[in-house]
Amino acid sequence: KNEGKEYSQKGKPIQVNSHDFPNKKLGKVSPYGVYDIGNNKGWVSVGISSDTAQFAVNSIRSWWYNMGIFNKVF
């Protein structure tokens, strides 16, 4: 059971990035996922490309060669 709370001392909140801004040191990552409903399996790619179309195509291609082709999805 997850109560949804994490202990922290009063007056000492945990510092987080509350908005989707790139970190100058680490950059910005983009997740892209494919879910196969019939086989109840998923695939998530994480990348740093700013070209979202290219990233999506590469993610789907990676999924196909690693999972899709073996499960005879099409």
RADA-V126312 format. One record per residue. N is the residue number from 1. RES is the residue in one small letter. SS is DSSP state (2 for helix, 1 for strand, 0 for the rest). PHI is phi in radians with two decimals (999 if undefined). Layout:
[[N	RES	SS	PHI] [N	RES	SS	PHI]]
This chain:
[[1	k	0	999] [2	n	0	-1.89] [3	e	0	-1.33] [4	g	0	1.40] [5	k	0	-2.24] [6	e	0	-2.20] [7	y	0	-1.23] [8	s	0	-2.58] [9	q	0	-1.16] [10	k	0	-1.04] [11	g	0	1.50] [12	k	0	-2.23] [13	p	0	-1.19] [14	i	0	-1.36] [15	q	0	-1.36] [16	v	0	-2.38] [17	n	0	-1.51] [18	s	0	-1.54] [19	h	0	-2.20] [20	d	0	-1.54] [21	f	0	-1.93] [22	p	0	-1.17] [23	n	1	-1.49] [24	k	0	-1.08] [25	k	0	-1.43] [26	l	0	-1.65] [27	g	1	1.47] [28	k	0	-2.29] [29	v	0	-1.85] [30	s	1	-2.26] [31	p	1	-1.53] [32	y	1	-2.50] [33	g	1	-2.22] [34	v	1	-2.22] [35	y	1	-2.13] [36	d	1	-1.69] [37	i	0	-1.09] [38	g	0	-1.08] [39	n	0	-1.84] [40	n	0	0.90] [41	k	1	-2.30] [42	g	1	-2.29] [43	w	1	-2.49] [44	v	1	-2.18] [45	s	1	-1.92] [46	v	1	-2.18] [47	g	1	-2.50] [48	i	0	-2.06] [49	s	0	-1.25] [50	s	0	-1.58] [51	d	0	-1.56] [52	t	2	-1.16] [53	a	2	-1.13] [54	q	2	-1.09] [55	f	2	-1.11] [56	a	2	-1.10] [57	v	2	-1.09] [58	n	2	-1.10] [59	s	2	-1.14] [60	i	2	-1.14] [61	r	2	-1.07] [62	s	2	-1.08] [63	w	2	-1.06] [64	w	2	-1.05] [65	y	2	-1.27] [66	n	2	-1.70] [67	m	2	-2.34] [68	g	2	-1.06] [69	i	2	-1.12] [70	f	2	-1.37] [71	n	2	-1.64] [72	k	0	0.85] [73	v	0	-1.13] [74	f	0	-1.94]]
